[in-house]
Amino acid sequence: MTNMIEAAKSEVAALVEKAYLKAAGNGELPAGVELKGIVEIPKDTSNGDYAASTAMAAARDMRLAPRKIAETLVANLELEGSYFASAEVAGPGFINFRLGDKWYGDVIGGIEADGKDYGRGDSLSGQKIMVEFVSANPTGPMHMGNARGGVLGDALAEILSREGAEVSREFYVNDAGNQIEKFSKSIDARYAQLLLGEDAVEFPEDGYQGADIKDLAELFREENGDGFLEKSEEERHAAMAAFGLQHNLPKMKEDLSRYGIEYDKWFLESSLHESGFVEDTVKKLGELGYTYEKDGAVWLATSRIIREKLIAGGKKPEDAEKLDLKDDVLRRANGFYTYFAADIAYHRNKLEVRGFDKAIDAWGADHHGHIARLKAALDALGLDGEHRLDIVLYQLVNLLRDGQAVRMSKRTGKAISLTDLLDEIPLDAARWFFSAKPDTHLDFDLGLAVRQDSENPVYYVQYAHARIVSLVNQLREDGFEVKRASEVDISLLKDESEIELIKALSLLPDEIRLAARDYDPSRINRYVTDLAARFHRFYNSCRIRGAEEKLLEARLKLADTVRAVIEIALSIVGVSAPDKM
């Protein structure tokens, strides 16, 4: 795959190495020195497009002034046929290289050759990675936090895949434990109230109060009649939990599909309990010496595991002792396993049973205290939780409308759910705005999301794409088609806006690599916004229609290449690239 930044850096290193061997052969520099240093893109490109620090890194071994080494290397450089038009010495001994026509032409040609695969890399090749995200309790509608976590997880999975990883998207269904018991109790109470009256049946203090619970109770009564009050509490709760899940899970899948998210697997927590895997996991932790019994419950020695890990990592024992570390219950005195025990078993299943090299979870920031405990439990199981489990935390979402806080849906009068959001704003806007940097608080302005002007960033980028499509169609009517890169003279593109636009096109592979490294899909949003801005500047400063034919063809090819790259970048974050606006 094309990565012209890496290609340029590699060629700088090769050119400098060749110049050194030539200079050493001539006796101008000491022979036998291993060249080091780095090649980077200067912040101020007036100093050149690429800069090599080789001379400064070699000064000690060569026992020469860095600038003298740099001058000798530049004098021996052979740039003909390379990506570079010139090289010069700057400052204390940097060698600055300036790009030539070949590089700019190869950027356009490489993007054309790669097609929709442009930007793909191999930094994660051979890795099997699971991304688990949303995993909302199936006890009610999905909320704004789920909306943000959904985009983060889905876009991150796409980015990791584009870096060569084998990626699986997973939703963990919490269909067991306390929240399901509370769910069934809530439906049961509403069902009884329908039959006996609200005043006759006390609703559980910790029950789910949403109108959706009343709706489920009414549906349950329609399908099962009035006779369930005669059954035992255990029978009622089991039936109502199953009924509620049968209705809520398909709705969740439908909402997420509408949101552009499809999972490879919906994993049921209940399967861990039914198979005995939770019990086996707690037993294994006990066999390894990490559990103990107290007050009839089984506890994980979490504090000891973390303390030992900190000390092994270089912390002083007394410093580790000062930390407020606590142990965790795995099995209660009543024999029921805790959510934490199931969570440990689930992640053991990911890493040990299904063999993922890495598990990545997208969690709301309020779960941050859970991270060290879960990693410690996996470490205790010998699964290297410190390195094989990564948690991406995302901050809260504040919904605004024209700057004012919004709490309720206009349509339903209830707290805004994912469904309400998608009823009010376009899918593209939702996907775009929720791709914000995960660790930043997000103010989501519903008014801005539907505006059709340059203040709305998704509209601004999509407009650039539509503008190019319109341009291509207009020129086709004039008799001009977009030509192959090999048929166009890219060297005619000399305007600063043209040069900067081609450089921007070359950045996508590195942006994808860095987004995968940092678990930050918002890099792609920022990249494509900048690309659109550079296109608008180019379009406003460089005439296309009416230009001399060869120049028109080159500019048309550049514009169409920008269109293709905008489409690729938008697709990564799940946003469409419309032909008309």
Buried (B, 14 or more C-beta within 10 A) or exposed (E): BBBBBBBBBEBBBEBBEBBBBBBBEEEBBBEEBEBEBEBEBBEEBEBBBBBBBBBBBBBEBBEBBBBBBBBBBBBBBEBEEBBBBEBBBBEEBBBBBBBBBBBBBBBBBBBBEBEEEBBBBEBBEEBBBBBBBBBBBBBBBBBBBBBBBBBBBBBBBBBBBBBBBBBBBBBBBBBBBEBBEBBBBBBBBBBBBBBEEEEEBEBEEEBBEBEBBBEBBEBBBEEEEEEBEEEEEEEBBBBBBEBBBEBBBEBBBEBBEEBBBEBEEBBBBBBBBEEEBBBEBBEBBBEEEBBEEEEEBBBBBBBBBBBBBBBEEEBEEEEBEEEEBEBBBBBBEEEEBBBBBBBBBBBBBBBBEBEBBBBBBBBBEEEEEBBBBBBBBBBBBEBEBBEBBBBBBBBEBEBBBEEEEBEEBEEBEBBBBBBBBBEBBBBBBBBBBBBBBBEEEBBBBBBBBBBEEEEBBBBBBBBBBBBBBEBBEEBEEEEBEBEEBEEBEBEBBEEEBBBBBBBBBBBBBBBBBBBBEBBBBBBBBBBBBBBBBBBBBBBEEBEBEEBEEEBBBBBBBBBBBBBBBBBBBBBBBBBBBEBEE
